[in-house]
Amino acid sequence: MSNLRYTRAVLSGLVALSGVARTQVRSACTKCTCGKRGLSLAAAARQQVAFKETPVPCSGVLQAVADQHYLRVKFGDGTSAQLPYVWLRDNCQCPDCYSQEALGRKFIIADLDVNIHPTSVQEIEDGLELMWSDGHSSKFSGQWLKERAFTPAARAHQRNRYALKRVPWGADHRLREFDYSELKTNPKTLLEWLLTMEREGSAMLKNAPDRDVAGPEMIEHIAYVKPSHYGPHSPVINRPNTNNVAFTNAKLGMHNDLPQYEHMPGIIFIHCVKQHLGSGGESVVSDGLFGAEILRRNHPEAFEALTSTDIYFWDKGHANYPWEMDKFHKISKFPVLTLNSNKEVTRIAVNHAIRDSHMDASPEKVKKFYEALKLYNDILYDNAINFKMDEGDIMTLDNVRCLHGREGYEAFSARHIESSYLDWDEARCRRRRLQEELGVQ
């Protein structure tokens, strides 16, 4: 880091507007025509020597210039960023404002002046120190600033830390396979499965033990089982006095599990304990994200109908097993395709068995909605993969992205599937921790 001492100037625009002086922090300027005071030739020469003797790291601060609303910072790797004053003050890292132990902000929003500005900015050993117009001072390391700078690279890095970019797939897709025991014993394999699930939304675990709780046991190795009113796991068999269409031998159209929950399960574990030996029981799986983008591109009006029409999903019933809720009645409401602020599809909710007959829509919109839903369903099947699970397979699917169904089978069959769930919050949490522990980005 150089021995540069920053100079202070009054911004003429601010003087005209408010009479408030703002600090200018800048590098040496020996031939400056901007009217701002620079360093002497001797000081500039000393500074150049200091730069040669002490190289600035990539995350170090080379230059900082204060303007009306931002601190303009240039880092050691040549990248630049605009850092808003209000954001810097809100994120002061001093012990009074932030708990390094709890990793949480102590500074409360009620005490924040949104028009805050620095009265001085000084270079320190590994970053910057700012004195604020409210009398407070803050220190920031160059590394901290660079990681959070409002640059495309910094923003993309944090988006990737939050959730990996999803890769849509169609009918030529093959589920990547992982060995059940290795997933439990090898952290690198577990991380690879987590990365695969975030990107592709699908994988197959092979050689699971012959236990109805093999799925929940794997989930508990990762984090926590997400329970539902069906308990921590559901025997998907042809049940007497059934409480769900899935627990029959009927053909099931492609669907997401439990859209009757406002917070749908993130990942479903579908464990084949015993497969039907004859014809029937085959699985069909489709990437709802892939289908949604085809719909958006080729049928924009249908896409708009599925993103703007709220649908009720409901589930009412009684327990079949002691671990199930004795009596339940769930209702949720959202569109088939949910978009975020960037118009990206973030959730798909299709389940015709529990899609309610109640519709909160005008009669004129109903037929257009059904036309769009049928069209989307056709696209899903046109781009689906079909196969029959082996005993000991656990198919894992992103439940808010991929849809699954099955062919019907004979009522007397001993076919036995177990389903259990893992929330995406917990899966991504484990992925981030494993990336830190294994040094993998």
C-alpha positions in Angstrom: 0.0 0.0 0.0 1.4 3.5 -0.9 2.1 6.3 1.5 -0.5 8.4 -0.3 -2.3 10.9 2.0 -5.6 11.8 0.6 -6.5 15.5 -0.1 -9.7 17.2 0.7 -11.7 19.4 -1.7 -15.1 21.0 -1.7 -17.5 19.8 -4.4 -18.8 22.9 -6.1 -22.1 21.2 -6.9 -22.7 20.3 -3.3 -21.8 23.8 -2.2 -24.4 25.2 -4.6 -27.0 22.8 -3.5 -26.5 22.4 0.3 -23.4 24.2 1.3 -22.0 20.9 2.7 -18.4 20.1 1.9 -17.6 16.6 0.8 -14.3 14.8 0.9 -12.3 14.1 -2.3 -9.9 11.2 -2.0 -7.7 10.8 -5.1 -4.4 9.6 -6.4 -1.6 11.9 -7.4 -2.2 14.2 -10.3 0.8 16.2 -11.4 -0.6 17.5 -14.7 -4.1 18.0 -13.6 -6.4 20.5 -15.3 -9.4 19.7 -13.3 -8.8 22.5 -10.7 -8.3 20.1 -7.8 -5.1 20.2 -5.6 -2.7 17.4 -6.3 0.5 16.1 -4.8 3.9 17.9 -5.3 6.3 16.4 -7.8 8.6 15.2 -5.0 5.7 13.6 -3.2 4.5 12.0 -6.5 8.0 10.6 -7.0 8.1 9.2 -3.5 4.7 7.7 -4.1 5.9 5.9 -7.3 8.8 4.4 -5.4 6.5 3.3 -2.7 4.2 1.6 -5.2 7.2 -0.3 -6.7 8.5 -1.3 -3.2 5.0 -2.4 -1.9 2.8 -3.9 -4.6 -0.9 -3.4 -3.9 -2.7 -6.7 -3.7 -5.6 -7.3 -6.0 -8.1 -6.6 -3.3 -6.2 -3.5 -2.1 -7.4 0.0 -2.7 -5.4 2.0 -5.2 -7.6 5.0 -5.4 -10.7 6.4 -3.7 -12.6 9.5 -4.9 -15.6 10.9 -3.0 -18.4 12.4 -5.0 -22.0 13.4 -4.2 -23.5 10.0 -3.3 -20.7 7.5 -3.8 -17.1 6.6 -2.9 -15.5 5.7 -6.2 -12.9 3.0 -5.5 -10.2 1.5 -7.7 -8.8 -1.8 -6.6 -5.3 -3.4 -7.0 -6.5 -5.5 -9.9 -7.7 -2.5 -11.9 -11.4 -3.0 -11.3 -13.5 -0.1 -10.0 -16.7 0.3 -8.0 -19.1 2.9 -6.8 -19.9 2.4 -3.1 -23.0 4.3 -1.9 -22.4 6.2 1.3 -25.7 5.0 2.9 -24.7 1.4 2.3 -21.2 1.9 3.7 -22.6 3.5 6.9 -25.3 0.8 7.3 -22.6 -1.8 7.0 -20.0 -0.4 9.4 -18.0 -3.2 10.8 -17.0 -1.6 14.2 -17.9 -3.5 17.4 -20.7 -0.9 18.1 -22.4 -1.5 14.8 -21.6 -5.2 14.0 -21.1 -8.4 16.0 -18.2 -10.4 14.6 -19.2 -13.2 17.0 -22.8 -13.4 15.9 -22.1 -12.2 12.4 -25.0 -9.8 12.6 -25.7 -6.1 12.4 -26.2 -4.3 15.7 -26.7 -0.9 14.0 -30.5 -0.3 13.7 -32.2 1.2 10.7 -33.9 3.9 12.9 -30.5 5.4 13.5 -29.5 5.6 9.9 -29.3 8.9 8.1 -30.0 8.1 4.4 -28.2 11.4 3.5 -25.1 10.5 5.4 -21.7 11.5 3.8 -18.1 11.2 4.9 -16.2 14.3 6.2 -12.8 12.5 5.6 -11.5 9.4 4.0 -8.1 8.0 4.9 -5.9 5.2 3.7 -5.1 2.6 6.3 -2.9 -0.5 6.1 -5.4 -2.8 4.4 -8.2 -0.6 3.3 -10.0 2.7 4.2 -11.2 4.6 7.2 -14.1 7.0 6.9 -15.3 9.7 9.3 -19.0 10.4 8.9 -21.1 13.5 9.1 -22.9 11.9 12.1 -19.6 11.8 14.0 -19.1 8.0 13.6 -16.0 6.4 12.0 -15.8 3.2 10.0 -13.0 1.0 8.8 -13.2 -1.3 5.8 -10.7 -3.7 4.4 -10.1 -3.7 0.7 -11.0 -7.4 0.5 -14.3 -6.8 2.3 -15.1 -3.9 -0.1 -14.1 -5.8 -3.2 -16.2 -8.8 -2.3 -19.3 -6.6 -1.9 -18.7 -4.0 -4.6 -21.6 -3.3 -6.8 -19.8 -4.7 -9.8 -21.1 -7.4 -12.2 -18.5 -9.8 -11.0 -19.2 -9.3 -7.3 -22.9 -9.5 -7.8 -22.7 -12.6 -10.0 -20.4 -14.3 -7.4 -23.0 -13.7 -4.6 -25.9 -14.9 -6.8 -23.9 -18.1 -7.4 -23.3 -18.5 -3.7 -27.0 -18.1 -3.1 -28.1 -20.6 -5.8 -26.2 -22.1 -8.8 -27.4 -21.5 -12.3 -29.9 -24.1 -13.4 -29.3 -26.0 -16.7 -32.5 -27.0 -18.5 -32.8 -30.4 -20.1 -35.1 -32.3 -22.4 -35.9 -35.8 -23.6 -32.2 -36.8 -24.2 -31.4 -36.2 -20.5 -29.9 -39.1 -18.4 -30.0 -38.9 -14.7 -26.6 -38.9 -13.2 -26.0 -41.8 -10.8 -24.4 -41.8 -7.4 -23.8 -44.7 -5.0 -25.8 -44.4 -1.8 -23.0 -45.5 0.6 -20.4 -43.3 -1.1 -22.7 -40.3 -0.8 -22.9 -41.0 2.9 -19.1 -41.5 3.5 -17.4 -39.2 1.0 -17.9 -35.4 1.4 -16.6 -34.8 -2.1 -19.3 -37.1 -3.6 -21.9 -35.5 -1.5 -20.9 -32.1 -2.7 -21.0 -33.3 -6.3 -24.5 -34.6 -5.8 -25.6 -31.3 -4.3 -24.1 -29.4 -7.2 -25.8 -31.7 -9.7 -29.1 -31.2 -8.0 -28.9 -27.4 -8.1 -27.8 -27.4 -11.7 -29.8 -30.2 -13.2 -32.5 -30.8 -10.6 -32.2 -34.6 -10.9 -30.1 -37.6 -10.0 -30.3 -41.3 -9.1 -28.9 -42.8 -6.0 -28.1 -46.5 -6.5 -27.8 -49.4 -4.0 -29.9 -47.9 -1.2 -30.4 -50.3 1.7 -33.7 -52.3 1.9 -35.3 -50.1 4.6 -38.3 -47.9 4.3 -36.4 -45.1 6.0 -33.3 -45.2 3.8 -34.4 -41.9 2.2 -34.9 -40.1 5.5 -31.6 -41.5 6.8 -29.8 -39.9 3.8 -31.6 -36.7 4.3 -30.6 -36.6 8.0 -27.0 -37.1 6.9 -27.3 -33.9 4.9 -29.6 -31.8 7.1 -33.2 -32.4 8.3 -36.2 -34.2 6.9 -39.0 -31.8 6.0 -42.1 -33.4 7.5 -45.6 -33.0 6.1 -49.0 -34.2 7.4 -48.0 -37.5 6.0 -45.1 -37.7 8.4 -41.3 -37.9 7.8 -41.8 -40.4 5.0 -44.8 -41.8 3.0 -45.3 -45.4 1.9 -46.6 -45.0 -1.7 -48.5 -48.2 -2.0 -52.0 -49.2 -2.9 -53.5 -48.4 0.6 -57.0 -49.3 1.8 -59.0 -46.3 2.9 -56.4 -44.2 1.1 -55.9 -40.5 1.9 -54.3 -39.5 -1.4 -54.7 -40.6 -5.1 -50.9 -41.3 -5.2 -51.5 -44.1 -2.7 -53.5 -46.2 -5.2 -52.5 -48.2 -8.2 -53.9 -45.5 -10.6 -51.9 -43.8 -13.3 -50.5 -40.5 -12.1 -50.0 -37.6 -14.4 -46.8 -35.6 -14.0 -46.9 -33.4 -10.9 -45.0 -31.7 -8.2 -45.4 -33.0 -4.7 -47.3 -31.1 -2.0 -48.2 -27.8 -3.8 -50.9 -27.6 -1.1 -48.2 -26.3 1.1 -47.3 -22.6 0.8 -43.7 -23.6 1.2 -43.4 -26.6 -1.1 -40.7 -29.2 -0.4 -37.5 -28.5 -2.3 -36.1 -31.9 -3.0 -38.0 -35.2 -3.1 -36.4 -38.6 -2.5 -38.3 -41.4 -4.2 -37.1 -44.7 -3.0 -38.0 -47.9 -4.9 -38.2 -50.5 -2.1 -40.1 -53.1 -4.2 -40.9 -52.7 -7.9 -43.9 -54.1 -9.8 -42.7 -57.1 -11.8 -45.1 -56.9 -14.7 -46.1 -54.1 -17.0 -46.9 -50.9 -15.3 -45.3 -48.8 -12.6 -42.9 -47.0 -15.0 -41.7 -43.5 -14.1 -42.0 -40.4 -16.3 -40.0 -37.3 -15.4 -39.8 -33.9 -17.1 -37.9 -30.7 -16.5 -40.6 -28.1 -15.9 -38.1 -25.3 -16.3 -37.3 -26.5 -19.9 -41.0 -26.8 -20.7 -41.7 -23.3 -19.3 -39.1 -21.7 -21.5 -40.5 -23.4 -24.6 -43.9 -22.1 -23.6 -42.6 -18.6 -23.0 -40.8 -18.5 -26.4 -43.5 -20.1 -28.6 -46.7 -19.3 -26.7 -46.3 -16.1 -24.8 -50.1 -15.7 -24.2 -50.3 -19.1 -22.6 -47.2 -18.4 -20.6 -48.7 -15.2 -19.3 -51.9 -17.1 -18.3 -50.0 -19.6 -16.2 -47.9 -16.9 -14.5 -50.8 -14.6 -13.7 -53.7 -16.9 -12.7 -53.7 -18.0 -9.1 -54.7 -21.6 -8.5 -55.9 -23.2 -5.3 -54.4 -26.5 -4.2 -56.0 -28.4 -1.3 -55.6 -31.6 0.6 -58.1 -32.8 3.2 -58.1 -36.2 4.9 -57.2 -38.5 7.8 -54.3 -40.6 8.9 -53.5 -44.0 7.5 -50.5 -44.5 9.8 -49.7 -43.5 13.4 -47.0 -41.0 12.2 -49.5 -39.1 10.0 -51.5 -36.2 11.1 -54.8 -37.4 12.5 -56.9 -35.0 10.4 -55.6 -32.4 8.0 -57.0 -29.7 5.7 -54.4 -27.7 3.7 -55.1 -24.9 1.2 -52.5 -22.9 -0.8 -52.8 -20.4 -3.6 -50.3 -19.4 -6.3 -49.9 -19.6 -10.1 -48.6 -22.7 -11.9 -45.5 -20.7 -12.9 -44.0 -18.3 -10.3 -41.6 -15.6 -11.5 -39.1 -13.6 -9.7 -38.2 -9.9 -10.2 -36.0 -10.9 -13.2 -38.9 -12.8 -14.8 -37.2 -16.1 -14.2 -39.3 -19.1 -13.3 -38.6 -20.0 -9.7 -41.4 -22.4 -8.9 -43.6 -24.8 -10.8 -46.8 -26.1 -9.2 -48.7 -28.8 -11.1 -50.8 -31.4 -9.4 -54.1 -32.2 -11.0 -55.2 -34.5 -8.3 -55.3 -31.8 -5.7 -55.8 -28.7 -7.9 -59.0 -27.3 -6.4 -62.3 -26.9 -8.3 -62.6 -23.5 -6.7 -61.1 -20.8 -9.0 -60.5 -17.2 -8.0 -60.9 -15.9 -11.5 -63.6 -14.4 -13.8 -65.4 -16.9 -16.0 -63.9 -15.2 -19.1 -60.4 -16.3 -18.1 -61.1 -19.9 -17.3 -61.0 -21.4 -20.8 -57.8 -19.6 -21.7 -56.2 -20.9 -18.5 -57.2 -24.5 -19.3 -55.9 -24.1 -22.9 -52.6 -22.9 -21.5 -52.4 -25.7 -18.9 -53.1 -28.4 -21.5 -50.5 -26.9 -23.8 -47.9 -26.9 -21.0 -48.8 -30.5 -20.1 -48.2 -31.5 -23.8 -44.8 -29.8 -23.8 -43.8 -31.6 -20.6 -44.7 -35.0 -22.0 -43.0 -34.2 -25.4 -39.8 -33.6 -23.5 -40.0 -36.2 -20.8 -37.8 -39.2 -20.0 -39.3 -42.7 -19.2 -37.8 -45.6 -17.3 -38.5 -48.1 -14.6 -36.7 -47.8 -11.3 -34.8 -50.7 -9.9 -35.2 -51.9 -6.4 -32.7 -49.9 -4.3 -32.9 -46.8 -6.5 -33.7 -43.5 -4.9 -34.6 -40.9 -7.5 -33.9 -37.3 -6.3 -35.7 -34.4 -8.0 -35.9 -30.7 -7.5 -39.6 -30.7 -6.5 -40.2 -27.0 -7.4 -38.7 -27.6 -10.9 -39.1 -31.2 -12.1 -42.3 -33.1 -12.5 -42.8 -36.8 -12.1 -45.5 -39.3 -12.7 -46.1 -43.1 -13.1 -48.0 -45.6 -15.1 -50.8 -47.5 -13.4 -50.3 -51.1 -12.3 -52.3 -54.1 -11.0 -54.1 -53.6 -7.7 -52.7 -56.7 -6.2 -49.1 -55.6 -6.8 -46.6 -55.4 -3.9 -45.0 -52.3 -5.5 -43.6 -50.1 -2.7 -42.2 -46.6 -3.1 -41.2 -44.4 -0.2 -41.1 -40.6 -0.5 -39.4 -38.1 1.8 -38.3 -34.5 1.5 -35.4 -32.1 2.0 -35.8 -28.3 1.9 -33.6 -26.4 -0.5 -32.6 -24.0 2.3 -30.9 -27.0 4.0 -29.4 -28.4 0.8 -27.8 -25.2 -0.2 -26.6 -24.6 3.3 -24.8 -27.9 3.3 -23.4 -27.2 -0.2 -21.9 -23.9 0.9 -20.3 -25.4 4.0 -18.8 -28.3 2.0 -17.4 -25.8 -0.6 -15.7 -23.9 2.3 -14.4 -27.1 3.9 -13.1 -28.6 0.7 -11.9 -25.3 -0.9 -14.2 -25.7 -3.9 -15.9 -22.8 -5.6 
